[in-house]
Amino acid sequence: MLRVAIAGASGYTGFELIRILCCHPKVRLTMITSRQQAGQKLADFYPAFRNHLDLRFEEADPDELARNADLVFTALPHQAAMNLVPSLLDRQLKVVDLSADYRFRSPEVYARWYEPHRTPELLAEAVYGLPELYRDAIRSARLVGNPGCYPTSVILAAGPLLRHRLVDPASLVADSKSGASGAGRGVSLGLHFCEVNEGFRAYKVAEHRHTPEIEQELSLLAGEPLRISFTPHLLPMSRGILTTVYAGLRQGVVASQVDGAFRDFYREAPFVRLCGSDFPSTLQVRGSNYCDIAWKVDERVGRVIVVSVIDNLTRGASGQAVCNMNLMAGFPEGMGIDAPPWQP
């Protein structure tokens, strides 16, 4: 059995990790940490886990984590993770980091959107944890930077078009709509029920921190630097992301080439389901690690429209993190995360 710990387990991503791992056939969850909830029983803090796990939150002490675990998920805020991750690696632990701290290849880009990186030497080693792009590298990694939820939905939607050189990289536009759990479990006026219910709004327009992460990976797929117009929106629902990507087709590209690009790119991708022109709903991926993708070529304007849907807490965070753990541990990629989605 693989012994696993979660550092920063009191948020929504921590909850989702616990929910998945407590049923994983090859994992024993041995330790959960939270600075604020240290000493409290998990079942008292999250009653959903009554009769499932008898764990208490502890302080995130690197020595204790090393004694109790072989792999640690760091579900900590940005910048907090980099304070802990180096000490875990020094103790021969494998790490899947769910913050933004190890998603970037360039410390300058990270500093521009967050703050100066305190362990830039680890950025060259960390593997970006999107299995459809880096499956083999993840298998041999000791540090994986788990992708953000919005970037997962955008990269998976646009990746085949760029890899197959079917669209103009300068034409890319993406808008994403997310449920309120994407903002985390902290208290915020803008996330109160009366502020969210029956409303629909854009936020962080032209300045969302996921933008450079999207650009980093799409530039690599395109083989050239690119910039994308990205606009996130908040929907009055708990979980789920629907992303729409628009891109101008290169001269002479036809619909059959677009179809072929998606089918070729995802021919060995167990958690991407291609829907053709049957546009998906967030409900059909809820609680799962699937990304469902549909597309249509608009010949009138020479543009392709791609829609992807994911659950932001599973495929956009904890489910993908467990998928990365499976690859790092040599388990089947879908072990513990291959259950059908919840619907309704």
MARPAVO-308170 format. One record per residue: residue in one letter; chain; x, y, z of N, C-alpha, C in turn. Coordinates in steps of 0.1 Angstrom, whole numbers. Last residue first. Example, Ala and Ser with C-alpha at 12.3 -4.5 7.8 and 13.67 -1.06 7.14 Angstrom:
# MARPAVO-308170
residuo, cadena, nX, nY, nZ, caX, caY, caZ, cX, cY, cZ
S, A, 128, -22, 71, 137, -11, 71, 129, 0, 79 $
A, A, 132, -57, 78, 123, -45, 78, 132, -33, 78 $
//
This chain:
# MARPAVO-308170
residuo, cadena, nX, nY, nZ, caX, caY, caZ, cX, cY, cZ
P, A, -283, 132, -119, -283, 147, -118, -275, 151, -105 $
Q, A, -250, 122, -120, -260, 130, -127, -274, 124, -124 $
W, A, -216, 119, -115, -229, 120, -108, -238, 128, -117 $
P, A, -196, 96, -136, -200, 109, -130, -213, 108, -123 $
P, A, -182, 64, -128, -190, 73, -136, -194, 86, -129 $
A, A, -148, 60, -116, -162, 58, -114, -170, 67, -124 $
D, A, -121, 61, -117, -127, 58, -129, -142, 55, -127 $
I, A, -103, 65, -97, -110, 77, -102, -118, 74, -114 $
G, A, -91, 42, -89, -97, 50, -78, -104, 62, -83 $
M, A, -70, 42, -117, -73, 35, -104, -79, 45, -94 $
G, A, -62, 51, -142, -76, 54, -137, -79, 48, -124 $
E, A, -36, 42, -145, -39, 56, -145, -52, 60, -139 $
P, A, -23, 17, -123, -31, 20, -135, -36, 35, -134 $
F, A, 8, 27, -106, -6, 21, -107, -12, 24, -120 $
G, A, 32, 40, -103, 31, 28, -111, 18, 21, -111 $
A, A, 33, 63, -90, 34, 51, -82, 34, 38, -90 $
M, A, 28, 82, -109, 41, 83, -102, 43, 70, -94 $
L, A, 2, 75, -117, 13, 74, -126, 27, 74, -119 $
N, A, -12, 81, -93, -12, 68, -99, 0, 66, -108 $
M, A, -7, 109, -91, -1, 100, -81, -1, 86, -86 $
N, A, -22, 118, -113, -7, 120, -113, -1, 110, -103 $
C, A, -47, 111, -103, -43, 105, -115, -27, 106, -116 $
V, A, -48, 128, -81, -47, 114, -79, -43, 106, -91 $
A, A, -49, 152, -95, -38, 150, -87, -37, 135, -83 $
Q, A, -74, 150, -108, -62, 150, -116, -49, 147, -108 $
G, A, -90, 151, -85, -90, 139, -93, -78, 138, -102 $
S, A, -84, 178, -76, -80, 166, -68, -80, 153, -76 $
A, A, -87, 196, -102, -78, 197, -90, -75, 183, -85 $
G, A, -103, 193, -124, -96, 205, -123, -87, 207, -111 $
R, A, -115, 168, -120, -105, 170, -131, -97, 182, -129 $
T, A, -126, 180, -93, -120, 166, -96, -110, 168, -107 $
L, A, -134, 206, -92, -128, 200, -80, -121, 186, -82 $
N, A, -145, 212, -117, -133, 219, -112, -126, 213, -100 $
D, A, -153, 190, -141, -156, 193, -127, -144, 200, -121 $
I, A, -155, 203, -174, -149, 195, -164, -155, 198, -150 $
V, A, -160, 206, -209, -166, 207, -196, -158, 198, -186 $
S, A, -154, 226, -238, -150, 216, -229, -157, 218, -216 $
V, A, -159, 235, -271, -165, 235, -258, -160, 223, -250 $
V, A, -148, 254, -298, -146, 242, -290, -152, 244, -276 $
I, A, -151, 265, -330, -156, 267, -317, -155, 254, -309 $
V, A, -133, 279, -357, -137, 267, -350, -141, 271, -336 $
R, A, -140, 299, -386, -136, 298, -372, -140, 285, -367 $
G, A, -150, 312, -409, -136, 306, -409, -131, 304, -395 $
V, A, -175, 320, -411, -166, 330, -406, -152, 324, -405 $
R, A, -188, 298, -423, -192, 312, -427, -181, 322, -423 $
E, A, -180, 275, -410, -174, 279, -423, -177, 293, -427 $
D, A, -173, 267, -380, -182, 277, -386, -176, 282, -399 $
V, A, -170, 236, -367, -164, 245, -376, -175, 254, -382 $
K, A, -172, 226, -333, -179, 228, -346, -172, 238, -354 $
W, A, -170, 202, -306, -165, 213, -314, -173, 214, -327 $
A, A, -165, 190, -272, -172, 190, -285, -168, 202, -293 $
I, A, -154, 170, -245, -151, 180, -255, -160, 179, -267 $
D, A, -151, 164, -211, -159, 161, -223, -157, 173, -232 $
C, A, -130, 149, -189, -132, 162, -196, -139, 158, -209 $
Y, A, -134, 132, -158, -135, 133, -172, -135, 148, -177 $
N, A, -134, 125, -131, -121, 130, -137, -122, 132, -152 $
S, A, -164, 137, -114, -156, 127, -121, -143, 134, -126 $
G, A, -184, 154, -104, -178, 144, -95, -168, 134, -102 $
R, A, -199, 157, -136, -199, 161, -122, -193, 150, -113 $
V, A, -202, 155, -162, -189, 152, -157, -188, 154, -142 $
Q, A, -228, 163, -168, -224, 149, -173, -210, 146, -169 $
L, A, -231, 189, -160, -237, 178, -152, -232, 165, -156 $
T, A, -220, 205, -179, -212, 202, -167, -218, 191, -159 $
S, A, -227, 192, -212, -231, 199, -200, -222, 196, -188 $
P, A, -216, 193, -246, -218, 187, -233, -222, 197, -223 $
F, A, -229, 190, -279, -222, 198, -269, -226, 194, -255 $
D, A, -220, 171, -303, -230, 170, -293, -225, 177, -280 $
S, A, -201, 170, -323, -209, 182, -322, -221, 181, -312 $
G, A, -179, 151, -304, -182, 156, -317, -189, 169, -317 $
C, A, -171, 143, -279, -186, 143, -281, -189, 148, -295 $
L, A, -147, 125, -263, -150, 133, -274, -164, 132, -278 $
R, A, -133, 125, -232, -144, 119, -240, -148, 129, -251 $
V, A, -105, 118, -214, -111, 127, -224, -121, 120, -232 $
F, A, -94, 98, -200, -102, 107, -193, -107, 119, -201 $
P, A, -77, 82, -216, -89, 76, -210, -99, 86, -203 $
A, A, -63, 86, -244, -66, 95, -233, -78, 90, -226 $
E, A, -53, 79, -270, -49, 72, -258, -51, 80, -245 $
R, A, -63, 98, -287, -66, 84, -290, -62, 75, -278 $
Y, A, -63, 125, -288, -68, 119, -276, -71, 104, -278 $
F, A, -52, 132, -313, -46, 138, -301, -50, 130, -288 $
D, A, -70, 120, -331, -56, 116, -331, -50, 120, -317 $
R, A, -93, 134, -326, -93, 120, -325, -79, 114, -324 $
F, A, -86, 160, -332, -91, 157, -319, -90, 142, -317 $
A, A, -79, 158, -360, -69, 163, -350, -73, 159, -336 $
G, A, -103, 150, -372, -91, 140, -372, -81, 144, -361 $
D, A, -118, 173, -370, -122, 161, -364, -111, 151, -362 $
V, A, -102, 190, -386, -104, 193, -372, -108, 180, -364 $
Q, A, -105, 178, -411, -91, 179, -404, -92, 182, -389 $
S, A, -132, 181, -416, -127, 167, -414, -113, 167, -408 $
A, A, -134, 209, -420, -140, 203, -408, -134, 189, -405 $
V, A, -103, 223, -433, -117, 219, -434, -121, 211, -421 $
V, A, -81, 249, -442, -85, 238, -433, -100, 236, -433 $
G, A, -76, 271, -459, -78, 257, -465, -81, 246, -456 $
Q, A, -59, 290, -436, -64, 289, -450, -65, 275, -454 $
R, A, -67, 282, -402, -57, 285, -413, -64, 283, -426 $
L, A, -94, 295, -383, -88, 284, -390, -77, 290, -400 $
G, A, -94, 312, -352, -95, 313, -366, -87, 302, -373 $
A, A, -112, 300, -323, -99, 302, -330, -101, 303, -345 $
Y, A, -124, 299, -290, -126, 303, -304, -113, 305, -311 $
V, A, -137, 279, -264, -125, 284, -271, -128, 287, -286 $
T, A, -154, 278, -235, -155, 279, -249, -143, 286, -255 $
T, A, -159, 257, -206, -150, 266, -214, -153, 266, -229 $
L, A, -174, 252, -176, -176, 251, -191, -168, 261, -198 $
I, A, -170, 235, -146, -165, 245, -155, -169, 242, -169 $
G, A, -181, 228, -113, -182, 226, -128, -176, 238, -135 $
R, A, -202, 235, -85, -190, 229, -91, -192, 227, -106 $
S, A, -225, 251, -76, -214, 247, -67, -201, 243, -74 $
M, A, -236, 281, -93, -237, 266, -91, -225, 263, -82 $
P, A, -238, 307, -108, -245, 303, -95, -247, 288, -94 $
L, A, -205, 314, -121, -219, 309, -123, -225, 306, -109 $
L, A, -182, 337, -132, -188, 330, -120, -202, 327, -122 $
H, A, -157, 336, -157, -170, 340, -152, -174, 331, -140 $
P, A, -127, 347, -173, -134, 338, -165, -148, 344, -160 $
T, A, -112, 351, -204, -121, 358, -195, -129, 347, -186 $
F, A, -83, 357, -223, -90, 347, -214, -99, 355, -204 $
S, A, -66, 358, -252, -76, 365, -244, -84, 356, -236 $
I, A, -32, 348, -253, -46, 344, -254, -55, 354, -246 $
R, A, -2, 345, -272, -10, 352, -261, -25, 349, -264 $
L, A, 27, 325, -278, 14, 330, -281, 8, 337, -269 $
P, A, 57, 313, -293, 50, 321, -283, 37, 326, -287 $
E, A, 55, 280, -308, 58, 294, -309, 51, 302, -298 $
G, A, 44, 255, -308, 58, 257, -313, 62, 271, -314 $
A, A, 20, 249, -297, 20, 256, -310, 34, 257, -316 $
L, A, 27, 238, -273, 20, 230, -283, 20, 236, -297 $
L, A, 39, 259, -261, 47, 247, -263, 40, 238, -274 $
S, A, 17, 276, -259, 29, 280, -267, 38, 268, -270 $
L, A, 1, 262, -241, -3, 264, -255, 8, 268, -264 $
E, A, 17, 265, -217, 15, 252, -223, 10, 253, -238 $
Q, A, 17, 293, -214, 29, 285, -213, 27, 272, -221 $
E, A, -9, 301, -214, -1, 306, -225, 12, 297, -225 $
I, A, -19, 290, -190, -25, 286, -202, -15, 289, -214 $
E, A, -2, 305, -172, -2, 290, -172, -7, 285, -185 $
P, A, -11, 331, -177, 3, 327, -181, 5, 312, -181 $
T, A, -39, 329, -167, -35, 332, -180, -21, 328, -184 $
H, A, -44, 326, -140, -42, 313, -148, -38, 316, -163 $
R, A, -48, 351, -130, -35, 345, -128, -33, 332, -136 $
H, A, -64, 375, -150, -65, 363, -142, -52, 356, -142 $
E, A, -68, 398, -165, -57, 398, -155, -58, 385, -146 $
A, A, -89, 400, -182, -76, 404, -188, -65, 404, -177 $
V, A, -110, 402, -155, -110, 403, -169, -96, 408, -173 $
K, A, -120, 393, -130, -105, 393, -133, -103, 393, -148 $
Y, A, -152, 382, -141, -143, 387, -131, -128, 386, -136 $
A, A, -186, 383, -151, -172, 381, -154, -164, 387, -143 $
R, A, -216, 367, -138, -207, 378, -140, -193, 374, -144 $
F, A, -248, 362, -128, -238, 356, -137, -229, 368, -141 $
G, A, -273, 352, -104, -264, 361, -111, -254, 354, -119 $
E, A, -287, 335, -88, -295, 342, -99, -286, 353, -106 $
N, A, -264, 338, -62, -276, 332, -67, -283, 341, -77 $
V, A, -244, 355, -53, -241, 346, -64, -254, 341, -70 $
E, A, -252, 370, -31, -244, 377, -41, -242, 368, -54 $
C, A, -265, 352, -15, -273, 363, -21, -266, 371, -32 $
F, A, -244, 335, -8, -255, 330, -16, -262, 341, -23 $
H, A, -211, 350, -12, -223, 347, -4, -235, 343, -13 $
L, A, -190, 358, -27, -194, 344, -28, -206, 340, -19 $
G, A, -183, 384, -20, -188, 381, -34, -192, 367, -36 $
L, A, -174, 381, 6, -187, 387, 3, -192, 384, -11 $
S, A, -160, 351, 17, -159, 363, 8, -173, 368, 5 $
V, A, -143, 326, 34, -154, 335, 34, -151, 347, 26 $
G, A, -129, 297, 17, -128, 309, 25, -141, 318, 24 $
R, A, -129, 276, 0, -138, 275, 11, -138, 288, 19 $
G, A, -126, 285, -36, -122, 279, -23, -132, 281, -13 $
A, A, -135, 292, -61, -128, 302, -53, -124, 297, -39 $
G, A, -148, 270, -71, -135, 273, -76, -127, 284, -68 $
S, A, -173, 270, -61, -163, 262, -53, -149, 265, -58 $
A, A, -190, 282, -79, -184, 290, -69, -174, 283, -61 $
G, A, -183, 272, -114, -191, 272, -101, -183, 279, -90 $
S, A, -174, 291, -143, -171, 282, -132, -181, 283, -120 $
K, A, -167, 295, -176, -177, 297, -166, -175, 286, -155 $
S, A, -145, 311, -199, -147, 300, -190, -158, 304, -179 $
D, A, -133, 318, -231, -140, 323, -219, -145, 310, -212 $
A, A, -106, 326, -252, -113, 316, -244, -121, 323, -233 $
V, A, -92, 329, -284, -100, 335, -274, -106, 324, -266 $
L, A, -66, 331, -308, -72, 323, -297, -79, 333, -287 $
S, A, -51, 341, -329, -66, 343, -329, -73, 337, -317 $
A, A, -25, 334, -329, -28, 348, -325, -43, 350, -324 $
P, A, -24, 309, -341, -23, 310, -326, -26, 324, -321 $
D, A, -47, 298, -364, -38, 309, -362, -36, 311, -347 $
V, A, -50, 262, -367, -55, 275, -364, -44, 285, -363 $
L, A, -37, 238, -372, -49, 241, -379, -54, 255, -377 $
R, A, -14, 224, -361, -13, 236, -369, -25, 239, -378 $
H, A, -16, 203, -343, -18, 200, -357, -18, 212, -367 $
R, A, -14, 217, -319, -4, 207, -323, -5, 203, -338 $
L, A, -37, 234, -320, -24, 240, -321, -13, 229, -325 $
L, A, -58, 215, -318, -58, 225, -329, -44, 231, -331 $
P, A, -52, 201, -294, -52, 195, -307, -51, 204, -319 $
G, A, -55, 223, -274, -43, 216, -277, -42, 209, -291 $
A, A, -80, 234, -267, -72, 241, -278, -60, 232, -282 $
A, A, -90, 218, -246, -99, 222, -257, -91, 227, -269 $
L, A, -69, 215, -229, -75, 203, -235, -84, 207, -247 $
I, A, -66, 242, -221, -55, 235, -228, -60, 223, -235 $
V, A, -90, 248, -208, -86, 255, -220, -76, 247, -228 $
S, A, -91, 230, -186, -102, 231, -195, -98, 238, -208 $
T, A, -67, 236, -173, -70, 222, -178, -80, 223, -188 $
P, A, -69, 264, -166, -60, 259, -177, -63, 245, -182 $
Y, A, -90, 262, -146, -93, 268, -159, -82, 264, -170 $
C, A, -76, 246, -126, -88, 242, -132, -91, 248, -146 $
G, A, -40, 241, -129, -51, 248, -125, -64, 243, -132 $
P, A, -21, 210, -125, -26, 221, -133, -38, 228, -126 $
N, A, 4, 202, -102, -9, 199, -106, -15, 211, -113 $
G, A, 36, 195, -106, 28, 207, -104, 14, 205, -110 $
V, A, 54, 170, -90, 45, 173, -101, 37, 186, -97 $
L, A, 84, 154, -83, 76, 166, -80, 67, 170, -92 $
R, A, 95, 132, -93, 93, 132, -78, 85, 145, -74 $
A, A, 87, 113, -122, 89, 125, -115, 88, 123, -100 $
S, A, 81, 93, -140, 94, 92, -134, 97, 105, -125 $
R, A, 55, 98, -148, 58, 85, -142, 71, 85, -135 $
I, A, 57, 123, -160, 50, 122, -147, 54, 109, -140 $
A, A, 67, 116, -185, 75, 124, -176, 70, 123, -162 $
D, A, 45, 103, -196, 58, 96, -194, 66, 103, -184 $
R, A, 25, 124, -198, 23, 111, -190, 36, 104, -187 $
Y, A, 20, 150, -207, 33, 146, -200, 33, 133, -193 $
L, A, -5, 154, -219, 7, 160, -225, 20, 154, -220 $
E, A, -23, 140, -204, -25, 140, -218, -12, 145, -226 $
P, A, -17, 147, -177, -13, 135, -183, -14, 134, -198 $
L, A, -3, 174, -165, -15, 172, -174, -11, 159, -181 $
G, A, 16, 186, -145, 8, 174, -143, -5, 172, -152 $
Y, A, 48, 194, -153, 34, 199, -153, 25, 187, -154 $
V, A, 74, 186, -130, 67, 182, -142, 52, 188, -142 $
A, A, 103, 202, -118, 89, 199, -117, 82, 196, -130 $
E, A, 128, 211, -125, 126, 197, -123, 111, 193, -123 $
A, A, 127, 238, -128, 133, 230, -139, 130, 216, -138 $
L, A, 119, 246, -103, 110, 247, -114, 114, 239, -126 $
L, A, 138, 244, -84, 129, 232, -85, 120, 234, -97 $
E, A, 151, 268, -84, 159, 256, -90, 150, 244, -91 $
P, A, 135, 286, -71, 134, 286, -86, 142, 274, -92 $
T, A, 122, 290, -45, 130, 278, -49, 129, 277, -64 $
R, A, 109, 314, -43, 119, 312, -34, 127, 299, -37 $
H, A, 99, 338, -67, 99, 324, -63, 111, 321, -54 $
P, A, 82, 369, -61, 95, 362, -64, 95, 347, -59 $
E, A, 47, 364, -69, 58, 371, -62, 71, 363, -65 $
Y, A, 27, 365, -94, 26, 361, -80, 35, 369, -72 $
W, A, 33, 374, -119, 19, 372, -116, 17, 368, -102 $
R, A, 61, 377, -120, 53, 387, -126, 38, 386, -121 $
A, A, 70, 353, -109, 72, 365, -101, 63, 376, -107 $
Y, A, 65, 335, -131, 58, 334, -118, 59, 346, -109 $
V, A, 82, 346, -150, 68, 346, -152, 60, 345, -139 $
E, A, 107, 341, -137, 103, 354, -140, 88, 356, -143 $
P, A, 108, 313, -136, 106, 320, -123, 103, 335, -126 $
S, A, 93, 292, -159, 100, 304, -158, 98, 311, -144 $
R, A, 75, 271, -157, 89, 268, -161, 98, 280, -158 $
F, A, 50, 265, -133, 57, 274, -142, 71, 270, -145 $
R, A, 40, 251, -112, 34, 249, -126, 42, 256, -136 $
Y, A, 45, 253, -85, 54, 245, -94, 48, 242, -107 $
D, A, 26, 270, -74, 40, 272, -71, 50, 265, -80 $
A, A, -1, 269, -74, 5, 273, -86, 20, 273, -85 $
S, A, -10, 238, -56, -9, 253, -58, -3, 256, -71 $
L, A, -7, 211, -55, -20, 216, -61, -20, 231, -61 $
D, A, 19, 189, -60, 15, 202, -55, 3, 208, -62 $
V, A, 29, 159, -50, 20, 165, -60, 15, 178, -54 $
V, A, 60, 144, -43, 50, 155, -40, 42, 158, -52 $
K, A, 78, 119, -25, 73, 124, -37, 62, 134, -34 $
L, A, 105, 122, -1, 91, 120, -4, 88, 125, -18 $
Q, A, 131, 126, 8, 128, 115, -2, 114, 112, -4 $
R, A, 135, 148, 22, 133, 136, 30, 128, 125, 21 $
D, A, 137, 168, 3, 149, 164, 10, 148, 151, 18 $
L, A, 109, 170, -3, 118, 164, -13, 131, 159, -6 $
L, A, 102, 184, 20, 96, 170, 17, 105, 163, 7 $
S, A, 115, 208, 17, 119, 199, 29, 113, 185, 27 $
P, A, 103, 218, -6, 117, 214, -6, 121, 205, 6 $
V, A, 75, 222, 3, 79, 212, -7, 94, 209, -6 $
L, A, 72, 244, 21, 72, 230, 26, 78, 220, 16 $
N, A, 72, 268, 8, 79, 267, 21, 81, 253, 26 $
M, A, 57, 264, -14, 71, 264, -17, 79, 264, -4 $
A, A, 31, 266, -3, 36, 253, -7, 51, 253, -9 $
A, A, 27, 293, 0, 29, 285, 12, 35, 272, 8 $
Q, A, 24, 302, -27, 35, 307, -19, 38, 299, -6 $
H, A, -10, 294, -26, 2, 297, -34, 12, 304, -25 $
P, A, -21, 271, 0, -22, 284, -8, -9, 286, -16 $
L, A, -20, 235, -4, -18, 247, 3, -19, 260, -6 $
A, A, -19, 207, -7, -31, 215, -11, -31, 228, -3 $
T, A, 3, 185, -15, 3, 198, -9, -8, 207, -15 $
F, A, 4, 151, -9, -3, 161, -17, -2, 175, -9 $
V, A, 32, 130, -7, 24, 140, 0, 17, 149, -11 $
L, A, 42, 96, -2, 39, 107, -11, 30, 117, -4 $
D, A, 47, 82, 20, 56, 80, 9, 54, 91, -2 $
A, A, 44, 89, 55, 39, 89, 41, 51, 86, 32 $
N, A, 53, 92, 81, 40, 86, 79, 36, 84, 64 $
R, A, 77, 104, 82, 75, 91, 90, 63, 84, 86 $
A, A, 73, 127, 68, 82, 117, 62, 80, 104, 69 $
L, A, 55, 141, 85, 51, 137, 72, 60, 126, 66 $
E, A, 73, 145, 106, 61, 137, 108, 56, 132, 95 $
D, A, 91, 162, 93, 96, 150, 98, 84, 140, 101 $
P, A, 75, 185, 86, 81, 176, 76, 86, 163, 81 $
D, A, 43, 191, 99, 57, 190, 103, 64, 180, 93 $
A, A, 17, 206, 99, 25, 201, 88, 39, 201, 91 $
E, A, -4, 194, 126, 5, 204, 120, 13, 198, 109 $
E, A, -34, 176, 118, -22, 178, 125, -14, 190, 119 $
F, A, -67, 163, 122, -58, 173, 116, -46, 175, 124 $
R, A, -73, 128, 126, -73, 142, 131, -64, 151, 123 $
L, A, -93, 101, 115, -81, 109, 115, -84, 123, 121 $
D, A, -109, 77, 106, -107, 82, 120, -93, 89, 120 $
L, A, -133, 76, 81, -119, 78, 84, -118, 83, 99 $
H, A, -161, 67, 81, -152, 64, 69, -137, 65, 73 $
N, A, -177, 76, 100, -177, 61, 98, -168, 57, 86 $
R, A, -179, 108, 85, -183, 99, 97, -183, 85, 92 $
F, A, -175, 125, 64, -166, 114, 66, -168, 106, 78 $
A, A, -194, 146, 66, -195, 136, 55, -186, 124, 57 $
P, A, -185, 164, 85, -193, 152, 90, -196, 142, 79 $
Y, A, -157, 178, 89, -164, 174, 77, -173, 162, 81 $
F, A, -151, 181, 116, -150, 193, 107, -158, 190, 94 $
D, A, -156, 157, 126, -162, 168, 133, -162, 180, 123 $
A, A, -140, 140, 111, -154, 138, 110, -162, 149, 117 $
L, A, -114, 149, 118, -119, 151, 105, -134, 150, 104 $
K, A, -110, 165, 150, -113, 153, 142, -118, 157, 128 $
Q, A, -83, 188, 156, -97, 185, 154, -99, 172, 146 $
G, A, -56, 192, 156, -62, 186, 168, -76, 182, 166 $
A, A, -57, 220, 135, -49, 210, 142, -55, 206, 155 $
Q, A, -70, 239, 119, -78, 228, 125, -70, 218, 132 $
Q, A, -50, 257, 111, -61, 262, 119, -69, 251, 126 $
R, A, -32, 240, 97, -27, 248, 108, -39, 253, 117 $
S, A, -36, 207, 89, -42, 220, 88, -38, 228, 100 $
T, A, -32, 175, 74, -27, 186, 81, -35, 198, 79 $
I, A, -34, 140, 77, -39, 152, 71, -35, 163, 80 $
M, A, -22, 107, 71, -20, 119, 78, -27, 131, 70 $
T, A, -27, 84, 56, -22, 82, 70, -22, 95, 78 $
L, A, -45, 65, 35, -43, 79, 39, -40, 79, 54 $
R, A, -32, 41, 14, -37, 43, 28, -34, 57, 32 $
V, A, -41, 26, -17, -36, 38, -9, -41, 37, 5 $
K, A, -53, 10, -35, -38, 8, -33, -32, 19, -24 $
P, A, -80, 16, -38, -76, 2, -34, -61, 0, -31 $
H, A, -95, 44, -25, -85, 39, -34, -80, 26, -30 $
C, A, -112, 56, -7, -118, 44, -15, -108, 39, -25 $
C, A, -99, 77, 2, -104, 68, 12, -110, 56, 6 $
L, A, -94, 93, -20, -83, 84, -15, -88, 74, -5 $
I, A, -117, 108, -25, -112, 99, -35, -103, 88, -28 $
R, A, -120, 123, -1, -131, 115, -6, -127, 104, -16 $
I, A, -95, 136, 0, -99, 126, 10, -110, 117, 5 $
L, A, -98, 153, -22, -87, 143, -22, -91, 132, -12 $
E, A, -120, 168, -14, -121, 160, -26, -110, 149, -26 $
F, A, -109, 182, 8, -120, 173, 10, -121, 163, -2 $
G, A, -89, 196, -5, -85, 186, 5, -96, 177, 7 $
T, A, -104, 213, -21, -96, 203, -28, -91, 193, -18 $
Y, A, -117, 228, 0, -125, 219, -9, -116, 209, -16 $
G, A, -96, 225, 30, -103, 232, 19, -111, 222, 10 $
S, A, -80, 210, 47, -93, 215, 52, -101, 222, 42 $
A, A, -55, 201, 43, -66, 192, 39, -79, 198, 42 $
G, A, -26, 205, 41, -36, 215, 38, -49, 209, 34 $
A, A, -12, 177, 30, -8, 189, 37, -18, 200, 32 $
I, A, -19, 144, 32, -24, 156, 26, -20, 168, 35 $
A, A, -2, 113, 25, -6, 124, 34, -11, 136, 26 $
V, A, 0, 78, 20, -2, 91, 15, -7, 101, 26 $
R, A, 15, 48, 12, 11, 57, 23, 11, 72, 18 $
L, A, 5, 22, -8, 12, 35, -8, 6, 44, 4 $
M, A, 8, -12, 0, 0, 0, 0, 9, 13, 0 $
//
